[in-house]
Amino acid sequence: YSFLDLTSTFRINDRLTFNISPKYLFSGVDNLAAVGFSKFINLSENKLFIAETNIGLDENSENNFTFSLRHLQNKDRTIDFYISNAVGTEDLGQLLRTDNYKFGLKMSFIF
C-alpha cells in the first residue's frame, strides 16, 4: 500500500500551532481517506499538549481522536503520553477507530 499525508502547519502565536492534514491510503483491497486537524499548545519550554482528530471522508475511514502530553527531552528526542481511540498513531492506524481507548507511551528520535 501507499500512504499520503500532506500536513499544512499554521503558527498562530508563540503558544499555539494548528495543523490540517489530508490523508489518503492507496491499497489493493480498499482505499481510505480522512482529514486530520491538530492543535499544539505550548505549556512550557519543554512540554506540549496535542489534540488531534481525524475525520473519515469515505465509508471505510472512521472518525477518531488522540490527546497527547509531549515532553521535549532535547532537540533530537521526545516522549508522548497519549490516550486515543485510533487503531494507531502512525499512517494507516490514523484512519481507523477502535472501540477501546488506548493509553500509551511513544518515543521519537530525530536523526
N, C-alpha and C positions, 0 to 999 in steps of 0.2 A: 504494500500500500504506500501511498504518498500522502503526507500531511502538510498543509499550507496554513501558516499563521502570519498575518500581516498586522503587526502591532503599531498603532499610532499613539504617541505619548504627548500629553499636553501638561505642561508645568503651570499650575495656577499661581502659586507663590512658593515661598521657601518651605512651607509645611505641607503642601497639598499637590499631588500629581494624579492625573486621570489618564487612563488608557482605554482605547477602543481596539478590539482585536477580532476581526473577521477570521473564522477558522473553517477549513474545508478538508475532508478526508476523501481521497480517491482510493477505491478498493475494487477488487474483482467481484466482491459479493454485494456490497451496498456502498453508497456514498452518503456522508454525513455533513451537515452544515450547521454552524452556530455563529453567534457574535458574542464576544466577551466584553464585559465592562468591569474595570477595576479602579479602585481608589487607593492610593498610598498616602498615609498620613504620618508625617514625622512626629514621633512622640518625644524624642530626644536626639542627641547627636548620633547614637548608635542603635536606636530602636524605632521600628516602623509598625504601624497597624495596616494590614492589607485586607480589603474586602473585594471579592470578585464574584461575579455572577456570569453564567453562560446561558444564553437564550437559544434554544434549538430553533432552527429555521425550516426544518422538514419533519416528516412523520417519524423518522428514525432517531433524530437527535432529541435530547432531553434537557430541560432546564435544571440547573444545579447551582450551588454556591460553595465558596470556600472563604473562611476567615482565618487570617494568619497574624501572628506576632513574630516579627523578624528581628533578630539580633545580628548586627553587623560586627563580627569579631575583628575584622580588619578589611582592607580593600580587596582581598582575594577570597574571603570566606564568610558565609552567612549561615545562620541556623534559623529555621522556621518551625514554630509550634503552630499546628493548624487543626481546625475542625472543618469537615467537608461532607457533603453528600454526593460528590462526584466520584466516579469509579477510580480516577487517578488525578494527579496534579500535573501531568505532562501529556502531550499530544492527544491521542485517541481517548484517554481517560477523561479529558475535559469536556467531551461531547456527550457523555452518558452519565446517568444518575443511578445511585444505589438506594435501596430502601433504608439502609442503616447509616448512621453517622459514623464517620471515621475521625479519630484523633491521631495525630501523627507528628513526627519529627522529620524534617528534611534538611540535610546539609548540602550546601552548594559551594563548589570550589571554582575559582576563575583562574585559568592558566594563561 
